Amino acid sequence: MTNVKWKSYKSYSGPVIVGDRVVEAPTGEQALKHVERAYWLTTAVETGGKVGSIMAADGTAMTAGLDQHIAVYPRELAKKEDGNAKNDQGSLWQLMRRLETVSGDDSYQEAVDCLWGMLKAMGWYISQDGYLRYLEADTVQLKGKKAPVKAGDLVFGYSIREAFTPGGGKVPQKGAAWEQAKNWAIAFHDVTVNESGVRAQVAFGCEHLVERTRRNPLYEQAYEQEMSAIVLGKEGWTEEMDLAMAMCQAHSVNAPAIAKKLLAQALRRYNPNKPGDFARHLIRLLGTSSYGRWDDDIQYGRYQRTRSAARKSGLWSRSLFDGSTAIMPKDLPG
C-alpha cells in the first residue's frame, strides 16, 4: 500500500509521497555526458533520486517525475484571472504525454489507464503537444464565476488545482477533500513509479534541461558550445566546469531567476585560461546565497544536499570536495 503523508508548505497543504527506490548515477558512456550528470544531480537534490515521488502540498496541484514537474504555476493562479490557461500549466503534462507513449508491462498499462480514465471523467485529456485540454464544450466554475469553454480549449489552472487539491491548494488532513487529493496523488505515483517509464522520465528530463538552457543566453555563454554534445574530458570541458554547471542546473529548478543572477556574476569574472577559477567562484556564489535554504551553513540545506550527492556519486573526483584544493568543500569561505 502506498504511504501518503499530509504536509504543509507556506500557506498550502496536501498529500506527499516519498518515492520507492533510488535511480543510480549514470555509468559507462552516459556518465561522460554533462547533460546526464547534471540531470542526475538535479534529481538527487530534488527527490533524493527516488522514483515515484509526489508533491501536492505546495500550491502546484501536482508535482511528479524524478526532477519534479509541476501541473500548474501557483504565481499565475495568484494573479487576476487573465483567461490564458496556457500560462497556468506547467511541464507535468508534457512529461505525462511522453509516459503515455511508453510500451510497458501490464501493471504499467493499468496505471496509465487508471490515471487517464480519471482525467477523462473530469472531461479532460492530454493533447499531443503536452497540454491538458477539455474533451467537450462546457461551462466551468472559475474563481466564483462561470466561464464557457470549447472542446480542445486548455484547462484552467484553477480547475486543475481544485480537482487535485481542493480548497485552493489547502487540503485538510481529513475528510472528503483529503481523500480526493490522496487518490489523485496515488494515481500519478503509480504511473511514475513503474519501472517501465523510468528511462522515459530520464530522457524527457535531459531534453527539458537542454531546452531550458538554450532559452537562456547566459547558459549558452557559460557552455560556449552545444551543451548536449559536451563530454567530460573533451574540448576543454573540465571536471571543475562540469561540477559547477551541474550544480547551477540543479539550483536553477528551485529558483531560475536567482541561479541566473549568480551565473551572470560568475561570468563577469570568467577567464577562459582559468576555468577552475570560474567554477570555484560560481559554486561559492550559489553556496553562500541567502536565498531559501541555499547557504552552506544550513544543515541539510540545498548546498549540503548537492555536495553530498555529488561526492558520493563517483561522477566527480573526491579532490573537488575534500582537501586544500577542493572547489566544493563542506564549509565555503565567506
Buried (B, 14 or more C-beta within 10 A) or exposed (E): EBEBEBBBBEEBBBBBBBBBEEBEBBEEEBBBBBBBBBBBBBBBBBBBBBBBBBBBBBBBBBBBBBBBBBBBBBEBBEEEBEEEBEBBBBBBBBBBBBBBEBEBEEEBBBBBEBBBEBBEEBBBBBEEEBBBBBBEEEEBEBEEEEBEBEEEBBBBBBBBBBBBBBBBBBBBEEEEBBEBBBBBBBBBBBBBBBEBBBEBBBEBBBBBBBEBBBEBEBBBEBBBEEBBEBEBEEEEBBBBBBBBBBBBBBBBBBBEEBBBBBBEEBBEEBEEEEBBBBBBBBBBBBBBBEBEBBBBEEEEBBBBBBBBBBBEBEBBEEEBBEEEEBBBBEEBEE
